[in-house]
Amino acid sequence: MKEIVIQDALLQQAAEEGMDAFIKVFTDAIYASIGGELNAETMAELNADQITLLAYCILRDEVMDGGFVQLIHNGYGPFFFRNPFAKMIKQWGLKDLSKLVYNVSGLYGKTHEEIEKDCTDDEFMALFEQFPAFDDYDDEFVENEEEWTAEVAHYVDDHIERFGRIE
């Protein structure tokens, strides 16, 4: 396992700025330790909590930018829906988010082949109209993102030793 070191002064400053900045200190340090890229090889260098934190941030960024269709089209479907991400966040106490991911997983199984195909920008934009079943899930995520991000930040704060060593 990679040792993740976080500077206390940086962490204190981020905590004053808010939950997003607090989480970013950890994700930046984790990414820096693995050369900036999360893949099968670098995941082996991290623990389950570190991977789950990075995964949450990827999920949040993708869904907030373009919904679950974008997340799936960008190749993240297997990472979220064929791995224990939903189980991990449920263990972190994010039961509603876990339920949402499980629900989207069922829809992913039925639609992913079409959504994952290479396509033009226009064809990509048409995917949102072709798969309106994701809309309610996108809306639910957007409506709850701030609360879920706060819960993630609290989990990290309560279990800092799982995410890195503070110096």
Secondary structure as GFF3:
##gff-version 3
##sequence-region A 1 167
A	DSSP	beta_strand	5	6	.	.	.	ID=ss1
A	DSSP	alpha_helix	8	17	.	.	.	ID=ss2
A	DSSP	alpha_helix	19	33	.	.	.	ID=ss3
A	DSSP	alpha_helix	40	43	.	.	.	ID=ss4
A	DSSP	alpha_helix	48	73	.	.	.	ID=ss5
A	DSSP	alpha_helix	77	81	.	.	.	ID=ss6
A	DSSP	alpha_helix	85	91	.	.	.	ID=ss7
A	DSSP	alpha_helix	95	116	.	.	.	ID=ss8
A	DSSP	alpha_helix	121	130	.	.	.	ID=ss9
A	DSSP	three_ten_helix	132	134	.	.	.	ID=ss10
A	DSSP	alpha_helix	135	158	.	.	.	ID=ss11
A	DSSP	three_ten_helix	160	162	.	.	.	ID=ss12
A	DSSP	beta_strand	165	166	.	.	.	ID=ss13
###
